[in-house]
Amino acid sequence: MRVLVPDASVILKWVLPPEREPGAREAMALLDQFVAGEVMLAVPALWYYEVANTIARLAPDKAGECLRELRRLGMAEIGAEDAIERRALACVKRFGVTYYDAVYYATAAELGGVLVTADRRFAARLGDDATVIDLMQFRIE
């Protein structure tokens, strides 16, 4: 089964108003594939805190509800492991990205999956790496 690792920029599109979120349609297509059992979604454990921080600021009145909804999805949470840490640190050094972003990348690489991001600057820094898909390039298969 295809393993996809959505980063916070994608996960947020599942709960924030679509009119303020470019790529919401593509993000929902990815989520639909997961719900249909067509793909596996895996995320590093830090996803929750990164997403919660943004939701708490942008939609404080709905934050609790949104976060519960996201947890109920049952994405596979991948904890800190030595191999992921090594890959993430190498990614930070090589591409000059944040450790947070690098952990999503490293998780995808370690699982043999693909990172899906809506953060175009992050995707551009990683170049033509096959481990990364820009959300706007995501297609239903």
Secondary structure as GFF3:
##gff-version 3
##sequence-region A 1 141
A	DSSP	beta_strand	2	6	.	.	.	ID=ss1
A	DSSP	alpha_helix	8	11	.	.	.	ID=ss2
A	DSSP	three_ten_helix	12	14	.	.	.	ID=ss3
A	DSSP	three_ten_helix	18	20	.	.	.	ID=ss4
A	DSSP	alpha_helix	24	35	.	.	.	ID=ss5
A	DSSP	beta_strand	39	44	.	.	.	ID=ss6
A	DSSP	alpha_helix	47	58	.	.	.	ID=ss7
A	DSSP	alpha_helix	63	72	.	.	.	ID=ss8
A	DSSP	beta_strand	76	78	.	.	.	ID=ss9
A	DSSP	alpha_helix	82	95	.	.	.	ID=ss10
A	DSSP	alpha_helix	99	111	.	.	.	ID=ss11
A	DSSP	beta_strand	114	117	.	.	.	ID=ss12
A	DSSP	alpha_helix	120	126	.	.	.	ID=ss13
A	DSSP	beta_strand	132	134	.	.	.	ID=ss14
A	DSSP	three_ten_helix	135	137	.	.	.	ID=ss15
###
